[in-house]
Amino acid sequence: MSKSAPRARRLPPEARRRAILDAAIRLFGRSGYSNVSAAEIAHKAGVTPALVHHYFGPKRQIFLAIMAEWQQLAVQSLNVDRTLPFRARVESSATSWFEQIARYPALWMATDSEGGASGDQDVAATRDAVRLGAVELILKKFDDVVDDTPAARWALLGFTGYHDIAMRAYMRGEIDAATTISLLAEGLSATLTTAIP
């Protein structure tokens, strides 16, 4: 009498949900939002499309869940020591932001404007919330250097665009990590000390 093959261990719901998200992050990060289907996400996660839909609904909801996760991680990465001297704070901010993105490159690429669901208002709102959260934190960490004014906020929002361009160049292998961090630090320093005043 032959033994049947052992059944695969059933994952708890939160672990299954995480596996689906991780698969989606990898796929969106590599191919962009519009080039990935829910069926591909299911295949990569080792589940059925019906199970993906059970946990998240349509593909757009998966992407919004990724965006929400990125929002928390991205803003936390800027939480530098307020008591450091100015230049050390600038370098720590640039380094910590770079390291957070480098730690989760597929997640960042999936939520970046070039890889994201362009035209989706909820995605754009979450992306804007990440940028605004970063601006808020920079204003708090550098309140001895710059006042919280509309002009300061616009300048720092502009810096987030500069940041995205530098990170995309790094992700494409056009510049190395040290150069990227240096560009980010110099850009933040110039924004705080020259552009805003």
N, C-alpha and C positions, 0 to 999 in steps of 0.2 A: 504494500500500500504506500503510495507516494504522498509526501507531505506537500501541502499547498504553499505557495510563496507567502512570506509574511506580509501583512498589510502595512502600508506606510503609516508611520505615527501621525496621529491627528494633532495639528497645532492648535493651541488655544486661540480664541478670536483675536486678541491683541497682537499675538505673534504673526498670525496670518495677515492681518491688516498691515503690519509693518513690512512683511515680505512683499506685499503688493505695492506699497509705497516705494520701497527700495528698488523694485524692478522698474517702476515708472520713472523714478529719478534717473536711473541709469539710461533708460531709453530716451526720455526727453532731453537729458543732458547731451546725448550723442547725436540725436536726430532732429531735435526741435519738436515743439508741440504738434504742429500740423502734420508731421510725417510719422506719427505714432498712433496706432489704433488701440482700442481697449483689448482687442483680441491678442495683440502682440504683448501687451502688459500681462495679460493672463498667462500666456505661454511662458514668458520670462519668469513669472512668479511661480509657475508650476501648478496653476489652478485653472478652473474653468472660467470662461467669460461671465457666466451667470454668477459665480462667486464674487468676481470683481464688482459686478453691478450690485450685488447684495450689500457689499461693504461700502461702496462709494456712489453708486449711481453711474451716470455717464462720465466719459473721460474728463470732461471739464471739471467735475467735482474732485477727481483725483488731483488734477493740476492745482486747484484751489487749496486742497489740503497740503500740498507741497509748498505752495506760496506761504501759507500760514506758518508752517514749520520754519521756513527760511526767515520769515519776519522775526521770529523769536531769536534764532541763532545769530542773525546778522547784527541786530542791535546790541545783543549781549556782548558781542566781540569788541565793541568800542568802549567797554566799561574800564577805562584806565584810571590809575591813581591820580586824583586831583591835586595831590600835594607835590607831585614831581615838578621840576623846573619846566619852563615852556618847551624848550627843544626836546627834552626827554619825553614830555607828554605827546608831542607831535610824532616823534619816532615810535613811541609805544602804540599810539593810535593806528598809525600806518601799518606797523608790523602785526598787531593783533587782528586788524581787519583782513590783511593779506593772508595770515595764517588760517583764519576761519574759513575763508573761501578756498584756500589750497587744501584744507582738510576735507571739504565737501565740494570738490570741483563740479561734479555732475549736478548737484543740487543748484549751485549758482548758475551754471550754464542753462539749466532748465528754467530758472526763474528770471534770467537776464532778458532784457527787452528783445534781443535778437533771436533768442531761442524760445521765447514765450508765446503765449496766445495773443498775438497782437490784435487789437480791436476789441478784446473782451474787457468790459468795464470793471468787473470784479477783480480780474487779474491786475489791471492797471491800478485799481484802488489799493490793492495789497502792495504792489510794487512801490506806489507813492507813499504808503504808510511806512515801509522800510526806510525809504529815503528821509521822510520827515522825522522818524524816530532817530535816525543817525544825526540829523541836524540838531534835534533837541539835545541829544547827549553831548555833541560837540560844544554847543552853546553853554551847557552846564559845566563841562570840563575845562572850558577856556573863558569863563566869565570874567577873569581878571585881565583878559586881553581884548575882548570884544563885547559890545553890548548887544542884547537881544533886540534887534530892530528888523523891520521888513527887509531892508537892504541886506543885512547880514544873513538872514534866512535865504534870500534868493541867491546870494553869492555861494553859500554852503550847498544849496541844492545844485548849483552849477558844478561845484566840486564833485558831487556824487556822479555826475555825468562824466567828468574827467576820469574819475576813479574807474568807472565801468569800461571806458575805452582802454585804459592801462591794463586792467585785468583781462580783457578780451585778448589783447596783444600777448600777455603772458600765457594764457590758455592755448593760444595758437602756436606757442613756441617762438615768438618773434623777439621777446626779451626775457632775460632770466629773472629769478626771484629777487636778487639784490638790486637790480636796476628798477624793477617794479616797485619795491618798497621805497627806494630812494625817490622815484618819481612821485609816489603818493605822499611821502613826507614833505617834499619840496612844494608840491601843489597845495597841501593843507596849510603849511606855514605861510606861503604867499597869500593864500585866500584870507587867512586870519590877520596877517600883519600889513598887507598891502591893498588887496582888493576891497576889503570891507571898510577900513578907515577912510 
